[in-house]
Amino acid sequence: MDKIASAFKGKKPNIGYIVAGYPSVAHTKEFLSNLDAGALDLLEIGIPYSDPIADGKDIFNASFSAVQNGVTTDTVFEILGEVKTQKPLVFLVYYNLIFAYGVEKFIEKSAQCGINGFIIPDLPYEENEEVFALCQKFNLALIPLISVTSEHRATRLLSRASGFIYGVGAIGVTGTKQTPLDRLKNMVVDLHKMSDLPVAIGFGIRTKENVSEIKSFADGAIIGTAIVNLCAKFSGAELQKQIANLFE
């Protein structure tokens, strides 16, 4: 969790997302090997799942492709066991995968593999008490997703939150049209009044122009779909260069 805080210290971090094992396990290992020299300050790693309800078409297809290629939760743990990075890592993972693996076993193994926190889109506040307690036990962050349509629940959501707040920048799934900036600005102002946690905005952010707009009022910017699409086309140093161009 301290590594997440360090990513926000004195700067507004570039946050990216990849699907583990897409387009191949070797590609993900290479990506993580190059991460320290790249422009990303924090990386979200998606564990492939056959029904990723929060994701749009491109990430859905990438996740489904990885599942079809045999990438499992254990595969992802094996990748993280082989490749190390100094950058903070968080899992974006659906609760069904955690439950099937065994909740405490999953969280403990995540900590052992260098994961610093979790984003769990399908785990509502009313059912996250066990996960939150285990995150505290293993010093991991439980990062809440809050949108302009769920802001009325923010006080409760933030009572079991740590790391940072994932502000959902689009009404819908990943890769969709961004919520009007004035509504996002108001949401960030409200969240800053409720919590000391930094607010990073994701969903609907695709370009360096989008990033610049978001960072003018939020504490960090998250790009997911555009990076997943780049992973299908590039690898190695060229991929990291292309990702840098999205942020800078």
TORSE-294906 format. One record per residue: residue in one letter; x, y, z of N, C-alpha, C in turn. Coordinates in Angstrom, 3 decimals. Layout:
// TORSE-294906
> tigu	neast	nnorth	nup	caeast	canorth	caup	ceast	cnorth	cup
> A	X	Y	Z	X	Y	Z	X	Y	Z
...
END
This chain:
// TORSE-294906
> tigu	neast	nnorth	nup	caeast	canorth	caup	ceast	cnorth	cup
> M	0.821	-1.209	0.000	0.000	0.000	0.000	0.857	1.261	0.000
> D	2.015	1.223	0.677	2.911	2.381	0.706	3.421	2.723	-0.689
> K	3.595	1.706	-1.532	4.065	1.952	-2.890	3.016	2.711	-3.697
> I	1.747	2.449	-3.424	0.696	3.206	-4.108	0.765	4.670	-3.704
> A	0.910	4.933	-2.413	1.014	6.314	-1.931	2.204	7.017	-2.575
> S	3.301	6.288	-2.738	4.504	6.897	-3.325	4.281	7.293	-4.779
> A	3.398	6.578	-5.481	3.121	6.905	-6.882	2.444	8.261	-7.022
> F	1.718	8.670	-5.970	1.005	9.956	-5.997	1.788	11.078	-5.312
> K	2.896	10.754	-4.698	3.630	11.751	-3.922	4.321	12.755	-4.835
> G	3.891	13.993	-4.770	4.528	15.060	-5.526	4.247	15.058	-7.009
> K	3.306	14.215	-7.461	3.020	14.190	-8.894	1.627	13.605	-9.126
> K	1.185	13.712	-10.355	-0.083	13.115	-10.769	0.260	11.936	-11.678
> P	0.148	10.722	-11.172	0.711	9.579	-11.881	-0.024	9.187	-13.151
> N	0.755	8.585	-14.048	0.218	7.924	-15.227	-0.104	6.482	-14.829
> I	-1.348	6.097	-14.950	-1.780	4.767	-14.545	-2.284	4.019	-15.770
> G	-1.806	2.805	-15.943	-2.193	2.010	-17.101	-2.814	0.686	-16.699
> Y	-3.378	0.030	-17.683	-4.046	-1.252	-17.474	-3.667	-2.213	-18.594
> I	-3.385	-3.453	-18.229	-3.181	-4.513	-19.217	-3.990	-5.731	-18.803
> V	-4.259	-6.592	-19.762	-4.838	-7.904	-19.481	-3.681	-8.895	-19.410
> A	-3.503	-9.531	-18.263	-2.406	-10.486	-18.105	-2.566	-11.629	-19.113
> G	-1.467	-11.951	-19.793	-1.497	-13.050	-20.755	-1.984	-12.672	-22.131
> Y	-2.258	-11.381	-22.360	-2.696	-10.924	-23.681	-1.652	-10.003	-24.283
> P	-1.256	-10.198	-25.514	-1.691	-11.268	-26.407	-1.029	-12.619	-26.147
> S	-0.046	-12.656	-25.231	0.590	-13.918	-24.861	1.229	-13.750	-23.489
> V	1.522	-14.850	-22.854	2.208	-14.813	-21.560	3.582	-14.175	-21.717
> A	4.295	-14.530	-22.788	5.622	-13.964	-23.026	5.557	-12.449	-23.177
> H	4.510	-11.953	-23.835	4.345	-10.511	-24.021	4.160	-9.820	-22.674
> T	3.356	-10.407	-21.785	3.138	-9.814	-20.464	4.421	-9.800	-19.655
> K	5.190	-10.864	-19.716	6.468	-10.901	-18.995	7.397	-9.800	-19.502
> E	7.447	-9.626	-20.814	8.291	-8.582	-21.396	7.795	-7.205	-20.978
> F	6.470	-7.018	-20.966	5.890	-5.742	-20.548	6.331	-5.391	-19.131
> L	6.217	-6.339	-18.214	6.595	-6.092	-16.826	8.098	-5.864	-16.696
> S	8.878	-6.539	-17.511	10.331	-6.359	-17.479	10.739	-4.952	-17.893
> N	9.944	-4.341	-18.778	10.244	-2.990	-19.279	9.547	-1.891	-18.496
> L	8.743	-2.274	-17.509	7.879	-1.301	-16.838	8.674	-0.218	-16.117
> D	9.752	-0.581	-15.445	10.494	0.396	-14.643	11.068	1.521	-15.494
> A	11.356	1.237	-16.743	11.933	2.259	-17.628	10.865	3.024	-18.398
> G	9.595	2.665	-18.210	8.524	3.266	-18.986	7.874	4.453	-18.297
> A	6.836	4.999	-18.941	6.179	6.220	-18.463	5.106	5.964	-17.409
> L	4.689	4.712	-17.244	3.656	4.413	-16.259	4.207	4.480	-14.840
> D	3.427	5.054	-13.950	3.819	5.133	-12.540	3.146	4.054	-11.706
> L	2.061	3.515	-12.209	1.312	2.467	-11.511	0.612	1.645	-12.582
> L	0.569	0.327	-12.369	-0.038	-0.553	-13.363	-1.155	-1.380	-12.745
> E	-2.311	-1.363	-13.414	-3.393	-2.270	-13.085	-3.268	-3.497	-13.980
> I	-3.325	-4.666	-13.365	-3.229	-5.916	-14.106	-4.578	-6.624	-14.043
> G	-5.187	-6.820	-15.184	-6.451	-7.533	-15.238	-6.219	-9.028	-15.308
> I	-6.868	-9.777	-14.435	-6.821	-11.231	-14.524	-7.913	-11.662	-15.494
> P	-7.560	-12.405	-16.548	-8.553	-12.761	-17.564	-9.771	-13.474	-16.975
> Y	-10.929	-13.066	-17.488	-12.198	-13.595	-16.990	-13.164	-13.656	-18.160
> S	-13.983	-14.675	-18.184	-14.864	-14.897	-19.339	-16.061	-13.955	-19.388
> D	-16.357	-13.260	-18.283	-17.529	-12.373	-18.253	-17.209	-11.068	-17.535
> P	-16.296	-10.267	-18.095	-15.877	-9.019	-17.440	-16.910	-7.913	-17.615
> I	-17.840	-7.818	-16.684	-19.028	-6.984	-16.859	-18.741	-5.486	-16.951
> A	-17.610	-5.031	-16.423	-17.314	-3.598	-16.448	-16.568	-3.173	-17.704
> D	-16.239	-4.146	-18.559	-15.352	-3.848	-19.673	-16.084	-3.794	-21.007
> G	-15.594	-2.893	-21.850	-16.131	-2.765	-23.193	-15.588	-3.836	-24.117
> K	-15.925	-3.698	-25.404	-15.655	-4.748	-26.384	-14.184	-5.118	-26.476
> D	-13.303	-4.123	-26.544	-11.888	-4.409	-26.776	-11.262	-5.181	-25.613
> I	-11.515	-4.730	-24.382	-10.952	-5.429	-23.231	-11.642	-6.775	-23.044
> F	-12.950	-6.827	-23.302	-13.658	-8.114	-23.248	-12.997	-9.116	-24.182
> N	-12.736	-8.702	-25.420	-12.137	-9.613	-26.395	-10.733	-10.033	-25.980
> A	-9.963	-9.091	-25.426	-8.615	-9.429	-24.973	-8.662	-10.429	-23.824
> S	-9.565	-10.190	-22.890	-9.702	-11.087	-21.751	-10.156	-12.469	-22.198
> F	-11.135	-12.502	-23.096	-11.646	-13.781	-23.584	-10.562	-14.535	-24.354
> S	-9.774	-13.810	-25.134	-8.673	-14.426	-25.874	-7.672	-15.074	-24.933
> A	-7.332	-14.363	-23.840	-6.386	-14.921	-22.872	-6.959	-16.168	-22.202
> V	-8.250	-16.128	-21.868	-8.894	-17.315	-21.281	-8.837	-18.479	-22.264
> Q	-9.145	-18.208	-23.516	-9.113	-19.254	-24.542	-7.722	-19.844	-24.717
> N	-6.700	-19.018	-24.451	-5.312	-19.474	-24.569	-4.816	-20.178	-23.304
> G	-5.735	-20.354	-22.343	-5.378	-21.131	-21.155	-4.797	-20.341	-20.006
> V	-4.906	-19.006	-20.054	-4.373	-18.183	-18.963	-5.337	-18.249	-17.778
> T	-4.829	-18.666	-16.629	-5.615	-18.796	-15.412	-5.058	-17.883	-14.327
> T	-5.731	-17.869	-13.198	-5.223	-17.096	-12.060	-3.837	-17.574	-11.677
> D	-3.618	-18.866	-11.659	-2.286	-19.387	-11.329	-1.250	-18.968	-12.357
> T	-1.646	-18.882	-13.622	-0.719	-18.391	-14.651	-0.250	-16.985	-14.318
> V	-1.187	-16.143	-13.892	-0.847	-14.757	-13.558	0.096	-14.720	-12.359
> F	-0.163	-15.522	-11.353	0.740	-15.582	-10.205	2.126	-16.062	-10.632
> E	2.178	-17.009	-11.547	3.474	-17.504	-12.030	4.244	-16.405	-12.752
> I	3.549	-15.619	-13.566	4.202	-14.497	-14.255	4.810	-13.537	-13.233
> L	4.035	-13.179	-12.224	4.500	-12.226	-11.214	5.622	-12.815	-10.367
> G	5.648	-14.120	-10.242	6.736	-14.753	-9.513	8.051	-14.722	-10.270
> E	7.963	-14.612	-11.595	9.166	-14.645	-12.434	9.713	-13.258	-12.762
> V	8.830	-12.256	-12.807	9.239	-10.910	-13.238	8.933	-9.908	-12.135
> K	9.916	-9.125	-11.749	9.735	-8.141	-10.681	9.846	-6.716	-11.227
> T	9.155	-5.810	-10.575	9.202	-4.396	-10.939	9.186	-3.546	-9.673
> Q	9.737	-2.358	-9.764	9.700	-1.420	-8.642	8.405	-0.608	-8.635
> K	7.658	-0.642	-9.728	6.418	0.126	-9.817	5.295	-0.582	-9.038
> P	4.390	0.180	-8.430	3.257	-0.440	-7.738	2.322	-1.136	-8.719
> L	1.793	-2.281	-8.278	0.901	-3.091	-9.095	-0.404	-3.334	-8.341
> V	-1.512	-3.238	-9.039	-2.792	-3.601	-8.435	-3.510	-4.546	-9.384
> F	-4.253	-5.476	-8.806	-5.093	-6.356	-9.608	-6.442	-5.696	-9.851
> L	-6.898	-5.698	-11.101	-8.298	-5.469	-11.388	-8.867	-6.858	-11.636
> V	-9.672	-7.326	-10.696	-10.080	-8.729	-10.701	-11.538	-8.845	-10.303
> Y	-12.241	-9.755	-10.947	-13.645	-9.983	-10.611	-13.752	-10.946	-9.434
> Y	-14.720	-10.670	-8.573	-14.817	-11.405	-7.312	-15.016	-12.897	-7.515
> N	-15.694	-13.302	-8.580	-15.874	-14.733	-8.818	-14.542	-15.471	-8.878
> L	-13.522	-14.833	-9.450	-12.196	-15.452	-9.517	-11.575	-15.573	-8.122
> I	-11.752	-14.535	-7.310	-11.223	-14.561	-5.944	-11.921	-15.650	-5.142
> F	-13.240	-15.692	-5.247	-14.029	-16.669	-4.492	-13.668	-18.095	-4.897
> A	-13.529	-18.326	-6.210	-13.212	-19.671	-6.692	-11.826	-20.118	-6.233
> Y	-10.915	-19.181	-6.105	-9.542	-19.501	-5.700	-9.448	-19.735	-4.191
> G	-10.364	-19.119	-3.448	-10.291	-19.095	-1.988	-9.874	-17.697	-1.576
> V	-10.754	-16.988	-0.875	-10.548	-15.556	-0.665	-9.231	-15.260	0.050
> E	-9.009	-15.863	1.199	-7.766	-15.566	1.933	-6.549	-16.070	1.177
> K	-6.650	-17.229	0.568	-5.529	-17.775	-0.206	-5.144	-16.832	-1.337
> F	-6.163	-16.297	-2.025	-5.904	-15.388	-3.138	-5.221	-14.110	-2.658
> I	-5.747	-13.530	-1.598	-5.211	-12.261	-1.120	-3.801	-12.437	-0.573
> E	-3.572	-13.509	0.157	-2.223	-13.758	0.683	-1.231	-13.985	-0.450
> K	-1.616	-14.765	-1.454	-0.708	-15.036	-2.564	-0.440	-13.771	-3.374
> S	-1.449	-12.922	-3.501	-1.251	-11.649	-4.195	-0.181	-10.822	-3.493
> A	-0.258	-10.766	-2.163	0.739	-10.014	-1.392	2.129	-10.601	-1.604
> Q	2.225	-11.913	-1.609	3.513	-12.582	-1.786	4.109	-12.315	-3.162
> C	3.248	-12.076	-4.159	3.706	-11.864	-5.541	3.975	-10.394	-5.866
> G	3.832	-9.509	-4.884	4.156	-8.108	-5.113	2.993	-7.232	-5.494
> I	1.766	-7.743	-5.380	0.590	-6.917	-5.634	0.368	-5.993	-4.439
> N	-0.035	-4.760	-4.722	-0.213	-3.750	-3.668	-1.669	-3.411	-3.373
> G	-2.589	-3.894	-4.198	-3.990	-3.587	-3.936	-4.902	-4.219	-4.959
> F	-6.214	-3.992	-4.765	-7.231	-4.599	-5.616	-8.291	-3.585	-6.030
> I	-8.749	-3.726	-7.259	-9.963	-3.092	-7.750	-10.886	-4.242	-8.129
> I	-12.073	-4.321	-7.505	-12.965	-5.462	-7.704	-14.324	-4.920	-8.158
> P	-14.549	-4.827	-9.472	-15.736	-4.134	-9.976	-17.070	-4.744	-9.555
> D	-17.116	-6.071	-9.351	-18.397	-6.721	-9.071	-18.597	-7.042	-7.594
> L	-17.802	-6.427	-6.715	-17.964	-6.655	-5.276	-18.529	-5.391	-4.639
> P	-19.833	-5.375	-4.314	-20.428	-4.179	-3.718	-19.980	-3.967	-2.283
> Y	-20.102	-2.740	-1.829	-19.734	-2.396	-0.460	-20.404	-3.308	0.556
> E	-21.664	-3.616	0.329	-22.427	-4.412	1.292	-21.865	-5.815	1.482
> E	-20.999	-6.263	0.566	-20.456	-7.624	0.636	-18.932	-7.654	0.713
> N	-18.283	-6.505	0.965	-16.820	-6.488	0.887	-16.113	-6.493	2.234
> E	-16.839	-6.702	3.318	-16.225	-6.614	4.643	-15.105	-7.637	4.825
> E	-15.320	-8.878	4.379	-14.290	-9.915	4.521	-13.036	-9.552	3.727
> V	-13.222	-9.123	2.502	-12.079	-8.758	1.665	-11.331	-7.568	2.265
> F	-12.061	-6.580	2.740	-11.426	-5.403	3.344	-10.590	-5.797	4.566
> A	-11.132	-6.668	5.404	-10.400	-7.108	6.596	-9.122	-7.848	6.208
> L	-9.204	-8.677	5.181	-8.016	-9.414	4.740	-7.006	-8.481	4.079
> C	-7.482	-7.471	3.380	-6.560	-6.485	2.808	-5.802	-5.761	3.913
> Q	-6.487	-5.418	4.979	-5.807	-4.791	6.111	-4.789	-5.738	6.729
> K	-5.161	-7.005	6.842	-4.256	-8.002	7.423	-2.956	-8.101	6.640
> F	-3.054	-8.063	5.317	-1.870	-8.241	4.471	-1.341	-6.915	3.909
> N	-1.823	-5.785	4.457	-1.348	-4.454	4.079	-1.519	-4.181	2.584
> L	-2.714	-4.494	2.088	-3.057	-4.240	0.693	-4.209	-3.239	0.622
> A	-4.262	-2.514	-0.464	-5.305	-1.498	-0.639	-6.545	-2.117	-1.264
> L	-7.700	-1.654	-0.834	-8.960	-1.966	-1.497	-9.465	-0.666	-2.106
> I	-9.361	-0.575	-3.409	-9.581	0.675	-4.141	-11.027	0.736	-4.629
> P	-11.795	1.734	-4.187	-13.206	1.791	-4.577	-13.399	2.428	-5.950
> L	-14.425	1.963	-6.624	-14.878	2.587	-7.871	-16.061	3.490	-7.542
> I	-15.924	4.779	-7.868	-16.997	5.729	-7.586	-17.254	6.557	-8.837
> S	-18.528	6.645	-9.234	-18.903	7.409	-10.420	-19.843	8.532	-10.030
> V	-20.200	9.343	-11.016	-21.135	10.431	-10.742	-22.508	9.896	-10.350
> T	-22.805	8.653	-10.716	-24.105	8.072	-10.361	-24.071	7.313	-9.037
> S	-22.867	7.106	-8.462	-22.776	6.403	-7.170	-22.225	7.309	-6.069
> E	-22.066	8.596	-6.401	-21.457	9.521	-5.442	-22.269	9.632	-4.154
> H	-23.588	9.409	-4.250	-24.424	9.483	-3.045	-24.069	8.386	-2.029
> R	-23.356	7.348	-2.504	-22.921	6.257	-1.624	-21.477	6.419	-1.177
> A	-20.852	7.520	-1.541	-19.412	7.662	-1.353	-18.972	7.538	0.099
> T	-19.730	8.116	1.022	-19.332	8.052	2.433	-19.174	6.616	2.884
> R	-20.138	5.771	2.517	-20.037	4.361	2.886	-18.898	3.668	2.138
> L	-18.789	3.916	0.847	-17.738	3.288	0.057	-16.352	3.634	0.595
> L	-16.178	4.870	1.020	-14.871	5.327	1.486	-14.532	4.815	2.881
> S	-15.523	4.328	3.607	-15.247	3.801	4.955	-14.446	2.513	4.911
> R	-14.419	1.847	3.752	-13.603	0.642	3.579	-12.735	0.802	2.337
> A	-12.029	1.893	2.260	-11.226	2.196	1.084	-9.814	2.575	1.485
> S	-8.883	2.292	0.597	-7.488	2.683	0.820	-6.778	2.720	-0.526
> G	-5.571	3.262	-0.526	-4.789	3.356	-1.757	-5.110	4.605	-2.546
> F	-6.160	4.553	-3.336	-6.669	5.724	-4.045	-8.116	5.451	-4.425
> I	-8.786	6.482	-4.878	-10.160	6.354	-5.350	-10.143	6.285	-6.875
> Y	-10.772	5.263	-7.420	-10.900	5.149	-8.870	-12.184	5.866	-9.264
> G	-12.042	7.063	-9.781	-13.186	7.815	-10.262	-13.555	7.357	-11.660
> V	-14.763	6.863	-11.822	-15.195	6.321	-13.107	-15.600	7.477	-14.020
> G	-14.849	7.645	-15.088	-15.020	8.808	-15.949	-16.021	8.651	-17.067
> A	-16.731	7.525	-17.103	-17.752	7.309	-18.131	-18.918	6.570	-17.497
> I	-20.100	6.840	-17.966	-21.281	6.116	-17.501	-21.464	4.933	-18.442
> G	-21.015	3.777	-17.987	-21.035	2.592	-18.841	-19.764	1.799	-18.650
> V	-19.407	1.007	-19.653	-18.238	0.138	-19.555	-16.990	0.869	-20.038
> T	-15.834	0.213	-19.901	-14.585	0.805	-20.347	-14.627	1.078	-21.846
> G	-13.896	2.145	-22.241	-13.817	2.460	-23.662	-14.988	3.260	-24.196
> T	-15.936	3.644	-23.321	-17.098	4.393	-23.779	-16.859	5.894	-23.656
> K	-17.864	6.667	-24.049	-17.732	8.123	-24.073	-17.612	8.688	-22.659
> Q	-16.707	9.646	-22.520	-16.429	10.231	-21.209	-17.594	11.074	-20.698
> T	-17.810	11.019	-19.385	-18.784	11.876	-18.720	-18.349	13.333	-18.884
> P	-19.279	14.283	-19.039	-18.892	15.690	-19.172	-17.929	16.123	-18.064
> L	-16.928	16.903	-18.444	-15.860	17.266	-17.506	-16.370	18.023	-16.286
> D	-17.392	18.858	-16.462	-17.864	19.620	-15.310	-18.431	18.706	-14.232
> R	-19.095	17.622	-14.648	-19.622	16.666	-13.679	-18.485	15.919	-12.980
> L	-17.443	15.577	-13.742	-16.293	14.903	-13.133	-15.564	15.825	-12.163
> K	-15.414	17.086	-12.546	-14.756	18.054	-11.662	-15.509	18.178	-10.348
> N	-16.813	18.286	-10.426	-17.619	18.398	-9.208	-17.495	17.152	-8.346
> M	-17.453	15.994	-8.988	-17.293	14.752	-8.232	-15.960	14.731	-7.493
> V	-14.889	15.134	-8.179	-13.567	15.139	-7.542	-13.533	16.110	-6.371
> V	-14.117	17.278	-6.537	-14.178	18.246	-5.434	-14.897	17.640	-4.234
> D	-16.017	16.991	-4.488	-16.787	16.376	-3.402	-15.990	15.267	-2.717
> L	-15.320	14.441	-3.495	-14.561	13.334	-2.923	-13.379	13.833	-2.097
> H	-12.767	14.922	-2.543	-11.664	15.503	-1.768	-12.148	16.031	-0.422
> K	-13.390	16.446	-0.355	-13.947	16.908	0.917	-14.201	15.730	1.865
> M	-14.452	14.565	1.305	-14.801	13.386	2.100	-13.601	12.542	2.509
> S	-12.512	12.656	1.761	-11.402	11.725	1.974	-10.071	12.377	1.621
> D	-9.013	11.894	2.285	-7.658	12.325	1.952	-7.056	11.482	0.825
> L	-7.750	10.442	0.403	-7.231	9.600	-0.673	-7.208	10.363	-1.988
> P	-6.163	10.161	-2.796	-6.147	10.793	-4.117	-7.206	10.185	-5.022
> V	-7.648	10.970	-5.989	-8.672	10.525	-6.939	-8.057	10.461	-8.328
> A	-8.020	9.260	-8.902	-7.578	9.081	-10.282	-8.792	8.740	-11.128
> I	-8.832	9.276	-12.338	-9.987	9.076	-13.217	-9.621	8.118	-14.343
> G	-10.488	7.124	-14.561	-10.351	6.189	-15.666	-11.670	6.027	-16.386
> F	-11.701	5.201	-17.427	-12.850	4.985	-18.320	-12.995	6.197	-19.244
> G	-12.925	5.972	-20.526	-13.141	7.040	-21.502	-11.927	7.902	-21.779
> I	-10.768	7.558	-21.223	-9.552	8.351	-21.437	-8.677	7.619	-22.451
> R	-8.379	8.283	-23.560	-7.701	7.610	-24.669	-6.451	8.324	-25.161
> T	-6.357	9.639	-24.961	-5.311	10.440	-25.600	-4.603	11.324	-24.576
> K	-3.480	11.897	-24.994	-2.757	12.806	-24.105	-3.567	14.069	-23.835
> E	-4.449	14.436	-24.778	-5.329	15.578	-24.539	-6.320	15.253	-23.422
> N	-6.884	14.047	-23.463	-7.766	13.602	-22.381	-7.025	13.603	-21.053
> V	-5.801	13.093	-21.055	-4.992	13.023	-19.837	-4.759	14.416	-19.268
> S	-4.402	15.344	-20.131	-4.143	16.716	-19.684	-5.380	17.333	-19.051
> E	-6.539	17.115	-19.672	-7.791	17.642	-19.123	-8.064	17.043	-17.741
> I	-7.902	15.730	-17.633	-8.190	15.036	-16.368	-7.240	15.494	-15.272
> K	-5.970	15.603	-15.599	-4.982	15.982	-14.583	-5.112	17.444	-14.164
> S	-5.879	18.227	-14.886	-6.069	19.623	-14.495	-6.902	19.731	-13.220
> F	-7.636	18.651	-12.883	-8.450	18.704	-11.653	-8.385	17.437	-10.808
> A	-7.975	16.316	-11.397	-7.872	15.059	-10.642	-6.416	14.783	-10.284
> D	-6.201	13.740	-9.491	-4.858	13.442	-8.965	-4.097	12.427	-9.798
> G	-4.709	11.910	-10.843	-4.052	10.947	-11.712	-4.988	10.560	-12.836
> A	-4.424	10.008	-13.913	-5.215	9.607	-15.073	-4.934	8.150	-15.398
> I	-6.003	7.426	-15.765	-5.918	5.993	-16.032	-6.317	5.734	-17.478
> I	-5.456	5.027	-18.210	-5.781	4.598	-19.570	-5.775	3.073	-19.604
> G	-6.873	2.500	-20.106	-6.980	1.049	-20.177	-7.108	0.535	-21.599
> T	-8.235	0.809	-22.233	-8.512	0.236	-23.548	-7.442	0.570	-24.572
> A	-6.995	1.817	-24.602	-5.987	2.210	-25.594	-4.684	1.439	-25.400
> I	-4.309	1.153	-24.155	-3.081	0.395	-23.905	-3.265	-1.068	-24.290
> V	-4.415	-1.630	-23.976	-4.688	-3.010	-24.381	-4.597	-3.139	-25.907
> N	-5.130	-2.167	-26.623	-5.049	-2.207	-28.080	-3.614	-2.077	-28.573
> L	-2.821	-1.256	-27.904	-1.408	-1.143	-28.282	-0.657	-2.451	-28.041
> C	-1.048	-3.166	-26.993	-0.381	-4.444	-26.694	-0.560	-5.446	-27.833
> A	-1.660	-5.327	-28.563	-1.902	-6.232	-29.688	-1.018	-5.910	-30.888
> K	-0.449	-4.694	-30.911	0.302	-4.246	-32.086	1.799	-4.124	-31.849
> F	2.199	-3.851	-30.602	3.600	-3.556	-30.324	4.096	-4.383	-29.139
> S	5.406	-4.389	-28.993	6.028	-5.056	-27.847	7.325	-4.339	-27.505
> G	7.919	-4.726	-26.378	9.225	-4.213	-25.997	9.284	-2.707	-25.827
> A	10.426	-2.135	-26.182	10.653	-0.701	-26.006	9.693	0.135	-26.848
> E	9.327	-0.367	-28.027	8.414	0.385	-28.886	7.040	0.508	-28.242
> L	6.587	-0.535	-27.568	5.308	-0.469	-26.872	5.354	0.580	-25.771
> Q	6.436	0.595	-25.000	6.556	1.585	-23.929	6.594	3.004	-24.506
> K	7.209	3.172	-25.668	7.223	4.483	-26.327	5.827	4.893	-26.739
> Q	5.075	3.960	-27.304	3.704	4.263	-27.720	2.833	4.619	-26.518
> I	3.016	3.931	-25.396	2.256	4.237	-24.188	2.625	5.623	-23.672
> A	3.912	5.947	-23.682	4.341	7.272	-23.248	3.667	8.359	-24.059
> N	3.474	8.103	-25.358	2.835	9.093	-26.227	1.374	9.331	-25.864
> L	0.738	8.378	-25.189	-0.636	8.566	-24.757	-0.733	9.541	-23.579
> F	0.344	9.645	-22.817	0.325	10.443	-21.598	1.066	11.773	-21.743
> E	2.037	11.839	-22.610	2.947	13.003	-22.601	2.949	13.725	-23.945
END
